Amino acid sequence: MSVQTIAFKQAFGSDISLDYYPPPPGAALPAPVLFSVHGGGGSGGDRKDVRLWSFALARARGYAIVSPDYRLIPECDAPAIAEDVSDAWNFVTGGELNKKLGKEEVDVKRAVLLGISAGGWSSTLVAARAPVRPAAYINLYGTWSLLAGDWGKPAVKPMVLPGIDQATPFLLHIMSEAKAGRGKPNFGSYLNIFQMLQTPREQVEALVQANGISLEEFKAYGLDGVMTQEEIIRNLLCPYSVNTGVLEAICEGPDGSTPNWAGHPKDPTPLIDAKFPPTLTLHGTGDSLVPFHVSETFDSILKSHGVKSELVPYADQDHMFDLAWHPHLPDFAKITGFLDSVGA
C-alpha cells in the first residue's frame, strides 16, 4: 500500500489536501473506502494522523483509505473545519477522486466514515446530510456535538501530557495572535502521537508490525516523522484548551469573524433522522477530554430515530485508548463484526 497526496480544494490561495492509500493488492475494484477524519481538538493534527489499526482494517477488508486535512482553529473558525471535511467527503463520494486517479478505483457508495475525537463533529454533520451518506459511521470518542460537553468550562479531570505546563506561554501567544487576526491560516499541524506520549521506540515498532505495516512503509507514509518544537507546542493546544475551558471560545475564530453556524450548526441533533447511517461508538468511561456521557446522549438520540446504533464502553479508559490496537485483539473484531452486520 502506497500513499498519494491530492489537493481537493483551495483556501486562502493554498491547497488543502488529502492522503489517499489505495486498496491492497488483489482487492476487488472498485473498492470501499475508509474515510478517516483526524482529531486534535480542532486546533492540531493533520492528515498523517491515521490510526495504525486502520491499515490492518483496510488490508483485511479490501478498503482504500482517505485522510483529509482541514483548516484549524483558532486562526479560522470551527465552521471552516466542517466545510473542509464536507468538501473532502464530496470530492471522494462525488467521483472527483476517481477522476484524479484516472480509473474507477473507489466505490463511492461504500464509504465508511471514521470520526476521531474532535473529528466527530464534522463527521456527524457529513453523516447527517451528505448527498452520498456513509455506509457506516465509526464514532471514536467523538465530539459529535459542540454543545454536548462542557467545553466552555475548565475540565473536571485535566489531561496531563509531557511539556504542557512549559508550553503555556507559547499557547497563550498563539491564541492571542489568532484572536487579533494575525495568525496565519493553518491547514494541519503534524502530529506523531507516539513522540508526544514518549512511547518507547521498541513498542512503536512492535505495534506497527502487529498491524501488518513494515517499518519502511511506516516511514514512507510519513507517519514516523520527528515533530519540531513548534509542532509539539501546537499540538498541546488541544488538551490545554479543554483543560482551561477556552475551547468553546476559540471555536469562534478571530475577532471580527462571522462563523457560519447556520450552515454548520454546533449541534447536529435537528439534522439526525432515520436515514442516519448505522453507527458504532467506541468510548472510554474515564475519558478526560470527551466525557463518556457525550456518547451516551448520541447513542440515545440515534436509537430514538430507529437508527442502528451500538455504544461500546471501555471501563475506566481515557482518551486515545485505541492507540495500541491491532488485529489480534478482540477490540478489532468488534469493528469488523459491526461492519459485517451492516454490509459495509
C-alpha positions in Angstrom: 0.0 0.0 0.0 1.4 3.4 -1.1 0.2 6.9 -0.4 -0.7 9.7 -2.8 -1.4 13.3 -1.7 -4.1 15.0 -3.7 -5.5 18.6 -3.4 -9.3 18.6 -3.0 -9.8 22.4 -2.7 -8.1 25.7 -2.1 -8.5 28.3 0.7 -6.6 31.5 1.2 -4.7 30.7 -2.0 -3.3 27.4 -0.8 -4.2 23.8 -1.5 -5.9 21.7 1.1 -5.0 18.1 0.6 -6.0 14.5 1.4 -3.9 11.4 1.6 -5.1 8.5 -0.5 -4.0 5.0 0.3 -5.1 2.6 -2.5 -6.8 -0.7 -1.7 -4.4 -3.6 -1.0 -3.2 -5.8 -3.9 -5.8 -8.2 -5.1 -8.7 -6.3 -3.7 -11.9 -6.3 -5.8 -12.4 -2.9 -7.6 -14.0 -0.5 -7.2 -13.1 -0.8 -3.5 -14.9 0.5 -0.4 -13.1 3.4 1.3 -12.4 4.2 4.9 -12.6 8.0 5.3 -10.7 8.9 8.4 -11.2 12.4 10.0 -8.4 13.2 12.4 -8.8 14.7 15.9 -6.7 17.2 17.7 -9.3 19.5 19.3 -9.8 21.3 16.0 -6.5 23.1 16.6 -4.0 20.4 15.9 -3.2 17.2 14.0 -3.2 16.7 10.2 -3.9 14.1 7.5 -1.0 11.9 8.7 -2.8 11.2 12.0 -4.2 7.8 10.8 -4.7 5.1 13.4 -2.4 2.1 12.7 -5.2 -0.3 13.1 -6.9 1.4 10.2 -4.3 -0.1 7.8 -4.9 -3.6 9.2 -8.7 -3.0 8.7 -8.1 -1.8 5.1 -6.0 -4.9 4.3 -8.5 -7.3 5.9 -11.5 -5.8 4.1 -10.0 -4.6 0.8 -10.6 -0.9 1.7 -8.8 2.1 0.4 -8.1 4.9 3.0 -8.6 8.6 2.7 -7.4 11.1 5.3 -8.0 14.8 4.7 -6.5 18.0 6.1 -8.8 20.8 7.2 -8.3 24.3 8.5 -7.6 24.7 12.2 -8.9 26.9 14.9 -8.1 29.5 16.3 -6.8 31.0 13.1 -10.1 30.1 11.5 -13.5 29.4 13.0 -14.9 26.0 13.6 -17.4 26.0 10.7 -14.4 26.2 8.3 -13.5 22.7 9.6 -16.9 21.3 8.8 -16.9 22.9 5.4 -13.5 21.4 4.6 -14.4 17.9 5.8 -17.7 18.1 3.8 -15.8 19.2 0.7 -13.3 16.4 1.1 -16.1 13.8 1.5 -18.0 15.1 -1.5 -14.8 15.1 -3.5 -14.4 11.4 -2.8 -18.1 10.3 -3.0 -18.9 12.7 -5.9 -16.4 10.9 -8.1 -13.7 13.6 -8.3 -11.1 11.3 -6.6 -11.7 8.6 -9.2 -11.2 11.3 -11.9 -7.9 12.3 -10.4 -6.8 8.6 -10.2 -7.9 8.1 -13.8 -9.9 5.0 -13.0 -12.9 3.8 -11.0 -10.9 2.6 -8.1 -13.1 3.7 -5.2 -16.7 2.6 -4.8 -18.3 5.9 -3.8 -21.4 4.3 -2.4 -19.5 2.1 0.0 -17.6 4.6 2.1 -17.1 4.0 5.8 -16.7 7.2 7.9 -14.4 7.2 10.9 -14.6 10.3 13.1 -11.9 10.5 15.7 -12.3 12.8 18.8 -12.7 16.4 17.5 -13.2 14.9 14.0 -16.5 13.6 15.3 -18.4 16.9 15.0 -17.7 17.5 11.3 -18.1 13.7 10.6 -21.6 13.7 12.2 -22.6 16.6 10.0 -21.4 14.6 7.0 -23.3 11.5 8.2 -26.5 13.5 8.7 -26.7 15.4 5.4 -24.1 14.5 2.8 -25.6 13.8 -0.7 -24.0 10.4 -0.5 -24.4 9.0 3.0 -21.8 6.8 4.6 -22.4 3.0 4.5 -21.4 3.0 8.2 -20.1 5.5 10.7 -17.5 4.7 13.4 -17.6 7.3 16.1 -14.3 7.0 18.1 -14.9 9.0 21.3 -16.1 11.8 19.1 -17.3 15.3 19.9 -20.4 14.7 17.8 -21.9 17.9 19.0 -20.1 21.0 20.2 -22.8 21.5 22.8 -22.8 18.0 24.2 -19.9 18.6 26.6 -18.8 21.4 29.0 -16.0 22.7 26.8 -16.6 26.3 27.9 -15.6 25.3 31.5 -12.3 24.1 32.9 -12.0 20.3 32.8 -13.0 18.4 35.9 -10.2 15.9 35.1 -7.4 17.7 33.3 -5.4 15.7 30.8 -1.7 15.6 31.7 0.8 15.4 28.9 4.6 15.9 28.9 5.5 19.6 28.4 2.1 21.1 28.7 2.9 23.4 31.6 6.1 24.7 29.9 4.2 25.3 26.7 1.6 27.5 28.3 3.2 30.9 27.5 3.6 29.9 23.8 0.0 28.6 23.6 -1.3 31.9 25.1 0.7 33.7 22.4 -0.8 31.5 19.6 -4.3 32.2 20.8 -3.7 36.0 21.3 -2.3 36.4 17.8 -5.1 34.4 16.3 -7.8 36.4 18.1 -6.2 39.6 16.8 -6.3 38.2 13.3 -2.6 38.0 13.0 -2.4 34.2 12.8 -1.6 32.6 9.5 -4.3 30.1 8.3 -3.2 26.6 9.4 -4.2 23.6 7.3 -2.8 21.0 9.7 -0.1 20.5 12.2 1.9 17.3 12.0 1.3 15.0 15.0 3.4 12.0 15.9 1.3 10.8 18.8 3.9 8.3 19.9 6.5 11.0 20.1 4.1 13.2 22.1 3.4 10.4 24.6 7.1 9.5 24.7 6.3 5.9 23.8 9.5 3.7 23.8 10.7 3.0 20.2 10.6 -0.7 20.5 6.9 -0.6 21.5 6.1 1.6 18.5 7.9 -0.7 16.1 6.2 -3.8 17.5 2.8 -2.1 17.1 3.5 -1.1 13.6 4.4 -4.6 12.6 1.5 -6.1 14.5 -0.8 -4.1 12.2 0.9 -5.5 9.1 2.9 -2.4 8.3 6.6 -2.7 7.5 8.9 -0.1 9.1 9.8 1.0 5.6 6.1 1.6 4.8 5.7 3.4 8.2 8.4 5.9 7.1 7.2 6.1 3.5 3.7 7.0 4.6 5.1 10.0 6.6 3.8 8.6 9.9 7.2 8.3 11.5 8.4 11.9 11.2 10.1 13.8 14.1 8.0 16.6 15.3 9.6 20.1 15.5 9.3 22.0 18.8 6.8 24.2 17.1 4.6 21.2 16.2 4.8 19.8 19.7 3.7 23.1 21.2 0.9 23.5 18.6 -0.5 20.0 19.3 -0.6 20.8 23.1 -3.2 23.5 22.3 -5.9 20.8 22.2 -5.5 19.5 25.8 -4.7 23.0 27.0 -7.9 24.4 25.6 -10.0 21.7 27.1 -8.2 21.7 30.5 -8.7 25.5 30.8 -12.2 25.8 29.3 -11.3 28.0 26.4 -12.1 25.5 23.6 -15.6 26.9 23.1 -14.3 30.5 22.7 -11.6 29.7 20.2 -14.1 27.9 18.0 -15.4 31.4 17.2 -12.2 32.3 15.3 -10.5 35.7 15.2 -12.2 38.9 16.3 -14.5 40.1 13.6 -15.2 36.6 12.2 -18.7 35.7 11.1 -18.8 31.9 11.7 -21.4 30.2 9.5 -23.1 28.4 12.4 -26.4 28.3 10.4 -24.7 26.3 7.7 -22.7 24.1 10.1 -24.6 24.0 13.4 -22.8 23.4 16.7 -25.4 20.7 17.5 -26.3 18.4 14.6 -29.3 16.9 16.6 -32.0 18.6 14.4 -30.4 17.1 11.3 -30.5 13.5 12.6 -33.3 11.3 11.2 -34.0 7.7 10.3 -31.6 8.0 7.3 -28.6 8.5 9.5 -26.1 5.7 8.8 -25.6 2.7 11.2 -23.2 3.8 13.9 -20.7 2.2 16.1 -19.5 4.3 19.0 -16.3 3.4 21.0 -15.6 5.4 24.1 -13.7 5.1 27.4 -15.7 5.8 30.6 -12.7 7.6 32.1 -12.2 10.0 29.1 -10.7 13.3 30.3 -11.2 15.2 27.1 -14.6 14.0 25.8 -16.8 12.8 28.7 -18.4 9.5 28.3 -21.9 10.9 28.7 -21.4 12.7 25.3 -21.6 9.3 23.6 -24.4 8.1 25.7 -26.5 11.0 24.6 -25.6 10.4 20.9 -26.5 6.8 21.1 -29.8 7.6 22.7 -30.7 10.2 20.0 -29.8 7.8 17.2 -31.9 5.0 18.7 -34.8 7.3 19.2 -34.9 7.7 15.4 -34.7 4.0 14.8 -31.0 4.1 13.6 -28.9 1.1 14.2 -26.5 2.2 16.9 -24.1 0.4 19.2 -22.2 2.0 22.0 -19.2 0.1 23.3 -17.9 1.4 26.7 -14.4 0.8 27.7 -14.3 0.8 31.5 -12.1 3.5 33.1 -10.2 4.0 29.8 -9.0 7.5 28.9 -8.9 9.3 25.6 -6.9 7.5 22.8 -7.3 4.1 24.4 -7.2 2.6 20.9 -3.6 3.6 20.0 -2.2 0.1 20.8 -4.9 -1.8 18.9 -4.0 -4.4 16.4 -6.0 -7.2 14.6 -5.1 -9.8 17.2 -7.2 -8.1 19.8 -10.9 -8.7 20.4 -11.5 -4.9 20.0 -10.6 -5.2 16.3 -13.2 -7.9 16.0 -15.9 -5.6 17.4 -15.3 -3.2 14.5 -15.2 -5.9 11.8 -18.2 -7.6 13.3 -20.2 -4.4 13.2 -19.2 -3.7 9.6 -20.2 -7.2 8.6 -23.6 -6.8 10.3 -24.4 -3.7 8.1 -22.8 -4.9 4.9 -20.1 -2.3 4.8 
